[in-house]
């Protein structure tokens, strides 16, 4: 998609601090980290959100989780981490490209959101 910021990052049109790339996905550090380690893993295929997963593109999600497992070890997240996927406006999704946030590097506590 020509107006998608994540598609532009994948294409190299917008700079990012790349952590990993393969034929299916791209991982980069968040520009506004919310934990000592905070990176995103996104499919190269433009999938707007979790609600747009199908039988044809769902396999990429399992690949993303295997990449997360590898990157968590490489970034020192040996004591745990959190994976977040925001879906839709009420879920806090601001970029309409499926992505997984990975946060760690400190005790994130049990509370999922701050209210």
C-alpha positions as CSV (number, residue, x, y, z in Angstrom):
1,X,0.0,0.0,0.0
2,X,1.5,3.3,-1.1
3,X,0.4,5.3,1.9
4,X,1.2,2.8,4.7
5,X,4.1,3.9,6.9
6,X,5.2,0.3,7.6
7,X,5.2,-0.6,3.9
8,X,7.4,2.5,3.4
9,X,9.7,1.4,6.1
10,X,10.0,-2.1,4.5
11,X,10.7,-0.5,1.1
12,X,13.5,1.7,2.7
13,X,11.6,4.9,1.9
14,X,11.4,5.8,5.7
15,X,14.5,5.1,7.8
16,X,14.2,2.6,10.7
17,X,16.6,0.9,13.1
18,X,16.4,-2.5,11.6
19,X,16.8,-5.5,13.9
20,X,16.0,-8.3,11.4
21,X,14.7,-9.0,8.0
22,X,13.9,-12.1,5.9
23,X,11.7,-12.9,2.9
24,X,8.5,-12.8,5.0
25,X,9.0,-10.1,7.7
26,X,10.8,-7.1,9.0
27,X,11.7,-6.2,12.6
28,X,12.8,-2.8,13.8
29,X,13.1,-0.8,17.1
30,X,10.1,1.4,18.1
31,X,10.8,5.1,17.8
32,X,9.0,5.8,21.1
33,X,10.0,2.8,23.2
34,X,7.8,2.0,26.2
35,X,10.2,-0.5,27.8
36,X,14.0,-0.8,27.8
37,X,13.7,-3.2,24.8
38,X,10.8,-2.4,22.4
39,X,10.7,-3.6,18.8
40,X,8.1,-4.4,16.2
41,X,7.8,-7.4,13.9
42,X,5.7,-6.9,10.8
43,X,4.9,-9.0,7.8
44,X,6.2,-7.7,4.4
45,X,2.8,-8.5,3.0
46,X,0.4,-5.7,3.7
47,X,-2.3,-7.2,6.0
48,X,-4.3,-4.3,7.6
49,X,-5.0,-6.0,10.9
50,X,-5.6,-9.3,12.8
51,X,-9.2,-9.0,11.5
52,X,-7.8,-9.4,8.0
53,X,-6.0,-12.7,8.5
54,X,-7.1,-15.5,6.2
55,X,-6.2,-19.1,5.6
56,X,-3.9,-17.9,2.8
57,X,-1.9,-15.4,4.9
58,X,-2.2,-16.9,8.4
59,X,1.0,-18.9,8.2
60,X,3.0,-15.7,8.3
61,X,1.8,-15.1,11.9
62,X,3.5,-18.3,13.2
63,X,6.6,-17.3,11.4
64,X,6.5,-13.9,13.2
65,X,6.3,-15.6,16.5
66,X,9.3,-17.8,15.7
67,X,11.2,-14.7,14.7
68,X,10.2,-13.0,18.0
69,X,11.5,-16.0,19.9
70,X,14.9,-15.7,18.1
71,X,15.1,-11.9,18.6
72,X,14.1,-12.0,22.2
73,X,17.1,-14.2,22.9
74,X,19.4,-12.0,20.8
75,X,18.2,-8.8,22.6
76,X,18.7,-10.3,26.1
77,X,15.1,-10.9,27.0
78,X,15.9,-14.1,28.9
79,X,13.6,-13.4,31.8
80,X,10.5,-12.8,29.8
81,X,8.8,-10.3,27.5
82,X,5.4,-9.1,26.4
83,X,3.9,-9.4,22.9
84,X,1.1,-6.9,22.0
85,X,-1.2,-6.7,18.9
86,X,-3.6,-3.8,18.8
87,X,-6.7,-4.3,16.6
88,X,-8.9,-1.5,15.4
89,X,-9.5,1.9,16.8
90,X,-10.8,0.8,20.2
91,X,-7.8,-1.6,20.5
92,X,-5.4,1.3,20.0
93,X,-4.3,0.3,16.4
94,X,-2.8,3.5,14.8
95,X,-1.1,1.9,11.8
96,X,-3.3,-0.2,9.6
97,X,-0.6,-2.9,9.0
98,X,-0.6,-6.0,11.1
99,X,2.3,-5.8,13.6
100,X,3.4,-7.2,16.9
101,X,5.1,-5.1,19.6
102,X,7.7,-6.9,21.7
103,X,8.5,-5.3,25.0
104,X,10.9,-6.3,27.8
105,X,14.1,-5.7,29.6
106,X,12.4,-5.0,32.9
107,X,9.5,-6.4,35.0
108,X,6.4,-5.3,33.2
109,X,4.1,-6.4,36.0
110,X,0.8,-8.2,35.7
111,X,-1.4,-5.2,34.8
112,X,-2.0,-5.1,31.0
113,X,-3.2,-1.5,30.8
114,X,-2.9,1.6,32.9
115,X,-6.3,3.2,33.7
